[in-house]
Amino acid sequence: MVEEVNNDSDNLKGKPEYVNKLTVKESDIRIKTANNNIVKVNGKTVALKLNIEGHECDIEFLVIDHGDSDGLLGLDWIIGL
């Protein structure tokens, strides 16, 4: 199932406008954080083009509740270099 994220989502209030235009797919993934907590992934984005200092790659982001960061780059980004 694919869910179109829109401006009415309560969990996106106060986020940058581009976040409201993302397509987020449902996910049953659970991840272990650095402090050993198990966190349910809220969804997974479609592949997004990301350019960091000239390195361009397509990345699917996992959507998690992580109040300290807007985005976290993981192993899939490093492998893509």
C-alpha positions as CSV (number, residue, x, y, z in Angstrom):
1,M,0.0,0.0,0.0
2,V,1.2,3.5,-0.8
3,E,0.2,6.5,1.2
4,E,0.5,10.0,-0.2
5,V,1.6,12.3,2.6
6,N,-0.3,15.6,2.7
7,N,-0.3,18.9,4.5
8,D,-3.1,17.6,6.9
9,S,-0.9,15.0,8.6
10,D,-0.6,16.0,12.3
11,N,2.9,14.4,12.5
12,L,4.2,16.7,9.8
13,K,3.2,20.1,11.3
14,G,6.1,22.4,11.4
15,K,8.2,20.4,8.9
16,P,9.7,21.8,5.7
17,E,7.2,22.0,2.9
18,Y,9.0,19.4,0.7
19,V,8.4,16.8,3.4
20,N,4.7,17.1,2.8
21,K,5.1,16.1,-0.9
22,L,6.9,12.8,-0.3
23,T,5.3,9.5,-1.1
24,V,5.8,7.1,1.9
25,K,5.1,3.4,1.7
26,E,4.1,1.3,4.7
27,S,6.8,-0.7,6.4
28,D,7.0,-3.6,8.8
29,I,10.7,-3.0,9.4
30,R,12.1,-2.6,12.9
31,I,15.6,-1.2,13.6
32,K,17.9,-1.3,16.5
33,T,19.3,2.1,17.5
34,A,22.7,2.9,18.8
35,N,21.4,2.7,22.4
36,N,19.9,-0.8,21.7
37,N,16.3,0.3,21.5
38,I,14.1,-1.4,18.9
39,V,12.2,1.2,16.9
40,K,9.3,0.5,14.4
41,V,9.9,2.2,11.1
42,N,6.8,4.4,10.3
43,G,7.3,4.1,6.5
44,K,9.8,4.1,3.6
45,T,10.1,6.9,1.0
46,V,10.3,6.3,-2.7
47,A,13.9,6.6,-4.0
48,L,15.0,10.3,-3.6
49,K,17.9,11.8,-5.5
50,L,20.5,13.1,-3.1
51,N,23.5,15.2,-4.0
52,I,26.2,15.6,-1.3
53,E,29.3,17.5,-2.4
54,G,29.0,16.2,-6.0
55,H,28.2,12.6,-5.0
56,E,24.7,11.9,-6.4
57,C,22.7,8.8,-5.5
58,D,19.2,7.6,-5.2
59,I,18.2,6.7,-1.6
60,E,15.1,5.3,0.0
61,F,14.8,6.8,3.5
62,L,13.2,5.0,6.4
63,V,10.8,7.3,8.3
64,I,11.3,7.0,12.1
65,D,10.5,9.2,15.0
66,H,13.9,10.7,15.7
67,G,13.5,14.2,17.2
68,D,17.1,15.2,17.1
69,S,17.7,14.9,13.3
70,D,15.9,15.7,10.1
71,G,17.7,12.9,8.3
72,L,20.2,10.1,8.9
73,L,22.4,8.7,6.3
74,G,23.2,5.0,6.7
75,L,25.1,2.2,5.0
76,D,23.1,2.3,1.8
77,W,24.5,5.8,1.1
78,I,28.1,4.8,1.8
79,I,27.8,1.7,-0.4
80,G,26.5,4.0,-3.2
81,L,29.7,6.1,-3.4
